[in-house]
Amino acid sequence: MSEKRPTLDDVARLVGVSGKTVARVINGEPGVGEAMRARVMAVVEQIGYQANVSARALASSRTFRIGILSSAITRFFMTQIYRGVSDVCLARGYQMVLRELEGNTPEELVDLERQLRANPLDGLFVAAPLSDNHALLDMLDRLKIRYVRHSPIDDVDRSDAVFADDVAGASALARHLWDLGHRRFGILRGPHFHLAGRLRHDAFRDQLLALGADPAEINAVMWERPQDQDTAGFAETARLLAHPSRPTAISAFNDELAAGALAQGHQMGLSLPRDLAVVGYGNAEFARLTWPPLTTVRQPNREMAICAVEWLTSAPVAAVRQQAFPIELVYRASCGRLLGNRPISG
């Protein structure tokens, strides 16, 4: 016979409070102190209590489902987001729903709207670059669906948003490579539709120019199709290294492209990082396992997702909320010297 499933009353008894107080904590309602909230959630985790989502939904106007919208559900930064969303949903008795959306055609948005009307959600976490898709945001506003945007760049004040400082991250990478003595640079840009790609490119280039770099010694290539990302770093690095002024350092839009750059360097028989330094962005888990291990910027996507879903599962507030998260430059061997982490924004 299976063990009895823990109940809300079990949590209340162990904490020494009423079931109503426990329900308010689990539902993210206001009026409960942080110390009490922490005590309740500690017991929830300890005994493995999980709310009955279906029963709660029938007893209220909520669905107890939180959605994630992404144009790249297989990208490594998304796994960090899934963990954050899942942590909060599990603790608060919500279900996590995932939907991939390229967002490039009106037909996609019509189909998404039809699905959202048929299967409502209590809120959406809109991952970059969809967080800057105004047609999508207009549709969510029309449906009166709460959403939090991940790292928006355009019209940031239109909604709740969580973000990290891409300018600070890209600038720190530029200073690091300059301080190591590099004077010829290549940039693997993000696709044209990804505003963060443009922002990181501009910040990296502007920082180099401010340090005294020759504009002719900064060359960039761009990959256009999302489906090519797994091979783009390898292919586009070959273009950069064929340039008459061959770079000694390459900065990539993300860690996937940077891994491709490292692979191309090995393919061409270069000694890394002596002949070519490479830096990425995002601190994907595999970045520790490339050879050499990849210097990159840690963007706290899990923490950003946790904050977003805590907002979405709590009572709404009138003011637009903006939460910035610190990022770190993670020093590894792909540039030579210096190992460890260093915060670069707060």
Secondary structure, 3 states (H helix, E strand, C coil): CCCCCCCHHHHHHHHCCCHHHHHHHHCCCCCCCHHHHHHHHHHHHHHCCCCCHHHHHHCCCCCCEEEEEECCCCCHHHHHHHHHHHHHHHHHCCEEEEEECCCCCHHHHHHHHHHHHHCCCCEEEECCCHHHCHHHHHHHHHHCCCEEEECCCCCHHHCEEEEECHHHHHHHHHHHHHHCCCCCEEEEECCCCCHHHHHHHHHHHHHHHHHCCCHHHEEEEECCCHHHHHHHHHHHHHHHHCCCCCCCEEEECCHHHHHHHHHHHHHCCCCCCCCCEEECCECCHHHHCCCCCCEEEECCHHHHHHHHHHHHCCCCCCCCCEEEECCEEEECCCCCCCCEEEECCC
